[in-house]
Amino acid sequence: MTFYSILFARPEDRPTGESSEAPDFFTDLNLDQIVAAVTAGKQEYELTPLFYAPLTAVDAILYRQEIAQDLADETLMADINTFADQMSLIRRYLGMLAKLYYQRHREGWFLEAVLTYGAAVTQLAIDLGAASLRSPGLLAFRDYMTAYAASAEFTLLLAEARQVRAELAAITYGIIIHDSVVKVCHYEGESDYSVEVEATFAKFKQGAVKDYRSKLTIASGMNHVEAKILDLVAKLHPEAFDHLSQFCGRHTHFLDETIRTFDREVQFYIAYLSFIADIQRAGLSFCYPQISWQRKEVYDYAGFDLALAAKRVHEDAPVVVNDFYLKDGERILIVSGPNQGGKTTFARTFGQLHYLASLGCPVPGRQAQLYLCDRIFTHFEREENMSNLRGKLQDDLVRIDAILKQATPHSILIMNEIFASTTLQDALFLSQQIEERIMQLDLLCVWVTFIDELATAGEKTVSMVSTVAPDNPAERTYKILRRSADGLAYAMSIAEKHGLTYASIMERIPA
């Protein structure tokens, strides 16, 4: 009976330690916004570090993809959510123990936690047994749960807990209150005055009335009078309370570590799938990409920036999707076009897709094939840092030099408007030097730039252009198309609007 993890197929897939620091590129790619939205409301699971740790092997990614596909079953998802709710309740019970003053009060809640745990485990084992599972991860966990639920350790724990509860539930006692003195005694068949009082006043009842009884919450404590009465009851029935104390002492660590870990790790899937569900209902597609660490031929059709889409869907606004592909020896997407045309969003999308894919998550898009890189580097515009005494151009050069020294042929680089602070001539010269280095490294790269000449540097470069509405050049379509960067994308639209294209002018010239 072994099961390792619902997130990691093998121990070697798990990173050493969990980092609380987000990767450097998170903010540039708006992945910080995505992770914050995904993990919102699930702080008790501490999921954020799990989203900071991409996988490094293709089969480890497939392991997660198959589990996520199984969890698309609504019944299975509901069953696991029910289990999670009960485990959350157990944590609340156990968390209360340190805050309670009275021993027997603590022991009572401990017993309740064990009984809730027993019910949760038993039901989940039944639910998984009835589920139609295909993923090796969930199938292995089902085997583990089935064996654990039938194990002597668990069945004895649950049987003992039920026996202790039955002994306590069978206790009856009487309370005599006279002036300020409270006495506890054995119940000897005295009348139940509450029944008599209710019967007496029943004749005055003329119909349904509001129930004014106060319901005690789970977090309710025990006052000193109640605690004293309980102590006195324990003296009257020492055997049952001794059994409770012995039970608590023997089963301090009753939670199975594998199940406890599953309860946390499965929330990784639940959180992400729940997050994208609203976006899917808005009509946008997600897919499980093919992943390769050898092929650099990548594509994604109908992809979009997930952080932006979440906001747009929330505002009931449309989301523009885009396609891209790199085939054969193509490696660098040079993205140009008018300002505010969606170029940076497109670049972020490329990075988000590859990172989310490395987590084993479904990614935005109808169909995708992506590259399993060793690192993602970004070079986005930064505000000038006065403390380092460097100018903006020098700062750009220092940052890109550091990136190129660390990058390997298996890395991905995303750049956004580098060298915007210098002259066009200098920017062109420096950019060409960097582009040459990127091609030598054979990096996959998306480069947003105003320098069209970079798109024709060689067979490794592909031009993509942000477009405007044909009848209104001021209106951005946010569609990024694979076509030549002729520097006329925006100007041509303006010329067409005002009838100043060559064809329009020729039509107006009399023959």
N, C-alpha and C positions, 0 to 999 in steps of 0.2 A: 504494500500500500504506500506508494510514493507519488508525489506530485510536486513539481518544483514551483511553477509560477504561471499565472494566466497572462503575464506580460512578456516573460522571457522563456523561450523554449529550453535554453540551457544556461547553466551558471555563467558560462563565459560570455553570454550576451548581455549580462547585467553590468552596468558601469560600476567602477569602484567608488562607492560612496554616492550620495545624492547631493548635487550642487544646488545651492540657493541663489546662485548667480546666473542671470540670463546670458546666453551667448551674445557676443559683441554686436551681431547683426540684427538682433531682435527688434530694436527700435526702428532701424532703417526700413525693415520689411513689415513693420506694423504687426509683427508676430506677438509682441507684448500685449497688444490690444486683444488679439485673438485668444491668447492663453488666459488673460484676465476674464474675458467673457465666458470662456468655456468652464473655468473653475469657479465662477461666481456661485455662491450658495453652497459650495462643497468644501469649505475651509477645514472641516473636521478631518478630511481625508489627506490633507496636505499634498495635493496632486501636482502643484506647480513644478516641483523638481522632476517629476516624471516627464513633463513636456520640455524639459531642458536637456534631455538625454536621447539624442537620435541613435538609432540602431546602425550597426556597421556591417551587417551581413544580410544578403538577400533572403535567405531562408528564415532568418529571424523576423524580417518584415512580413513575409508570407504567413508566418505563424499568427501574427496579429491580424492581418487582413482577413484570414479565414474565421477567426473568432468574431471580429466585428461583423462579418456577413451573417454569422449565426445569430448574433444579437439583433439583427434587423427583424427577427420574428417578434411580433408585438407581445405575444403571450409569454414567451421566454423573458423578454425584457421586463414585463410586469411582475413575473415571478421573482426575478432577481431584485427588482426594486422593493418588493415586499420583504424579502430576506434582508436587504440593506436597511430598511426602516426598523426591523426588529434588532438588528445588530447596533444600530444607532441608539435604540432604546436601552439596550444592555449597557452601552458605554455611559449613558446618562445615569443609569442605576449605579454602576460602579463608581462613576465620578462623584455621586452623592455621598458615598460611604465616608470619604475623608472629611466631609463637612457635617456629619451627624454626630451628636454628642453622646448618644446612649447606645451601649453595646448591642442590646437586643433589637433596637431599631435598625442598626447597621446589619445585623445578621438576617433580619427579615428581608431587607432589600437585596442582600446578597443572594438569598434563596430565590427571590423573585427573578433576579438576573439569570441564575442557572436554569430556572424553568423556562424563561423566555428563550434562552439559548437552545435548550433542548427542542422546543417547538420549532424554532427557526431552522435548525439543522435538519430535523426530521422532514419538515415540509419541503425544504429545498431539495433534499435527496429524492423525494417523490416527484417533485416538479421536473427535475433534470431527467429522471427516468422516463417521464412521459414526453419529453421534448425530442424533436427531430433534429439531432445534432450532426454536423459533418466535420467541424474543425477538430483537429487533433488535440488542441488545447482544452476545449470544453469537454470533449469525450474523455480525456484523461482525468479532468477534474470530476466528471460524473462518476467515474470508477472509484476515485478517491472518496467522494462523498458517500457512495453506496457502501463501501467497505467500512468507512468510519461510522456511519449511522448504525451499522450492524455489529460494530466492534464491542467487545466486552467492556472496554474502558468507558465508552459512551453510554451504553445501555445500563450499566451499573450506576453511573453518575445520575442518569435521568430517573432510574427506578428509586434510588436513594432519595433524590430530591422530592419526588412525588410522595414517598413514604413519610418524610419529615413534614411535608405540607399537610398530609392527611392527618397526622398526629396532632398538629397544631389546630387544624380546622375542627377537630373533634372536641376540643376543649370548650367547656362551658363553665361559667362562673357567675357569681352574683356580686353586686355592689350595693353596699348599704351606705347611704349618705345621711348623716345626721348633723345638723349645724355645719361646722367646718371640718367634721371628721368623716373620712372616707374609709370604709372597710371592704376588703375583698374576701369572699368566702366561696366555698364549694356551692355549686348550684344544686339545690335539693328539691327541685320541682316547684319552686315558687312561681306565682303567677307572673306572666309577662304583662306588666302594666302598660306598656306601649300599645299592646293589642287592645287592652281594655279601653284605654283612652281613645284610640282610633274608633273603636266600636261605639263608644258613647257619643262621640261627636258626628258619627256617620249620618245620623238622622237629620242633622242640620244641613247636610250637603245637598244643594239644589241642582247640581250639575258639575260639569268639568270646571275646575278652578286652576289657577296658576300654581305651579309647584314652587314653593318658597324654600325648599330644602337646599342647603348649601353643599356643593360637591367639593370634596377635598381634592386638590391637584396632586399629581405625582410628586411634585417637589415639596409638598407640605412636610413640615417638620413635626416633631413630637414635643409637646410642652412637658414641664417637669411633673405635672400631675399625672398625665398619661403615662409617662415613663415610670413613675412610682407604682401606678396601678399594674403596669405590665410586669414590673419586678415582683410584685406581690402575687400575680397570677403564676409567674414562673416558680415561685416557692410552693404554690399549691400543686403544680404539675411539673416537677423538676425533670422527670424523665424526658418528656417531649422537648423541653428547652435545652437539656444537655445534648440530645441528639442533634438539635439545630447547631449548637456551638461546635460539636465535633465535626459535623458536616462542613461547616464553614472552614474549620481549621485544616481539614484534609484536602479541600478542593480550591485552595486559594488561586491556583493557576489553572482554572478549568477550561479556559478558552484554548482551542486547538490553534497552534500558530499558523498552520497552513490555511485554515479557514479564515482566520483573522486577516492574513495577508491577502487572500482572495477578495475579501470584502473591501479592502482598500483598492487593490489593483484593478478590479473590475470596474471601479468608478471611472477609471481613465477612459474606457470605452463609452460608458453611459454618459459621461459629461460631454464628450465630443459629439456623440451621435445625437444627443438631445439638442445640442447647440445648433447643429446643421439641419435639424428636422424642420425648424421654422423656415429656413432658407429653401429647403427642398419643396415645402408646401407652396412657396411663392413661385415655383416653376423652374428653379435652377437645378442643374444636374451635378451630381457627384459620382465619381467612379473610383475603382480600385486600380491604380496604375500598374502597368508592367514595370518592373524595376531591374536595372542591370548596372553592374559596376564595370562592365567591359564596353558595351555599346554606348557611344555618345550621340546616337541618333535619337533625339527626343521630340516629343510632340504633345500637344494638349489641345483638344477642340472644345470650344465653348467654355473656356476657363475664365476665371474672374478673381479679383482681389477679395479674399474672404472677409477681411476686416471691414472693407468698404461695403461689401454686400450686406453684412449683418446690419449696418446702420441704415442702408437704403431700404432694405426690406422692412425694418422697424418703422421707417417713415412712409411706407407704402409707395416707394419711388422705384422706377425701373432700374435695372442693372444691365450694363452693357457687357457682353461676353466677347472674347477674342480667341483666335486660333494662332498657333505658331508651330513650326516644325523645323528641325535641323536634320538634314539627311547627309549621307556619305561623309565627306570630310568637312562639312560645314560646322563651325564652332561658335561664331560670334554674331549675335543679333545687334546690328547698329540701328537704333531707334531714333528717328528724327521727325520733324514736323513742327506745327505751330505750338506756341506756349499754351499751357492749360488744356492740352488735348488728350491727356490720359497716358502720356509716355511713362511717367514715373510709376503710375499705378500698374502699368503693364510690366515694368521691371520688377516691382514688388511681387506681382503675381507669380512671375517665374521663380523667384526665390521662395515664396511661400509654398508653391507646389512641391518643390524639391525637398523642403524641410518637412512638410506634413507627410509626404510620402516616406521619408526616412523614419517617421514615427510609426508607420504602419496604418495611418489613417486614410480614409477615403478623401480624395482631393477634388476641388472644384473642376468641373469639366465633364464632357460626355464620354471621352475616351482619351487615355493618356499613356505615354511611355516615358519614363523619367530615369535620370542617372543617379546612382548611389555614389555621391561624392564623399570625399574625406573631410572637406571643410567648405564652408560658405564664407566668402569675403564680400564686404560691401564698401563702396566709397561713395557716400552721399555728402552733400554740401553741409559744412559745419560753420557755425558762427566763428568769427575770428577770435582766437584765444589770446588775450593780451598778456597773459602770464608767461607764455613761452617765447615772447619777443620775436615771433616769426610772422612774416606777412602771410596773407591768405594763399598766395601762389606757392610760397615755400612750404607752407603747411600741407597743401595738396600734394606736393612732390614728396615730402617726408612720409606722408601716409601711404601713398601708392607704392613708394619704394619698399616700405615695410611689408606691404601685402605681397608684392611680387617676390620678395625674398622668402616668404613663408609658404607661398602657394606651390602646389605640386600639380602634375598633369591630371590628378584626380579631383582637383578643386573646381569650385564654381565662383566666378567673380561677377558682381553686379555693380555697375558704376552709373552715377547720375550727375550729369552736367559738371564734369571735372574741368578745371581751367577756365571757368566762366569769368574769372577776375582779371584775365590778361588779354592781350590783343589777339585778334584772330590768327595772325601769322605765327605768333609764339605758341598759341594753343594748338594750332595745326601741327607744328614741328614736334612739340612735346607729346601730343597724342599719338602721332605716328610712331614715335620711339616706343611708347608703351604698347601700342597695338602690335608692333613687331615682337615685343617680348611675350605678349599674351599668345601670339600664334606659335612662338617657339616652345612655350610651355604646353601648348595644345589645350588650353583652358576652355571650358564652356563659359561663355560670357554674354551678358546683356549690357549694352552700353548706350545710355541715353545721352545724346549729344546734339549740338547745333552745327557740327562740322560734317557736312555731307560727304566729304572726300574719304572719310574713314570707311564708308560702306563699300568702296571699290578697291580695297587694299589687296584682295586676293580671293582665292576660292573658299577660304575659311570664313569669309564675311558674308552676311546676308543683310540686306536693307529692309527695314520695316518703317512705315511712315504713318504718323497720326493724321487722320483725315478730318475735313470739315464738310459741312453740308454743301452740295453742289450749287444750290440756289441761294445760299447765304454763307459766305466765307467766315462770317463772325460766329457762326454756330458750329461748335465742335460736335462731332459724332462719337468721339471716344473709341472709334474703331481703329485698330492698328493693323494695317494691311501690309502684306509682303510685296513690296514693289520698289522700284528704283528711287533713290533719294536724289532727285534732280534739282532740288532747291526750289521747285516751282509748285510744290503741293499747295501751299497757301496762296501764293501769287496767282496761280492758274485759276483757283476758285474765284478770286476777286475779279480777275479778268473776264471769266465766264459770266459772272453776275452782271457786269457792266457792258457785256457784249463787245469786249475788246480782244477776244482771241483772234488768231490769224484767220480762222474760218469765218468768224462773225464779220470781221472787217471786210473780207473778200466778198462776202455775200452782199454787202451794201455798196460795193464799188461797181458802177455800171460797166457792163462789158464793152 
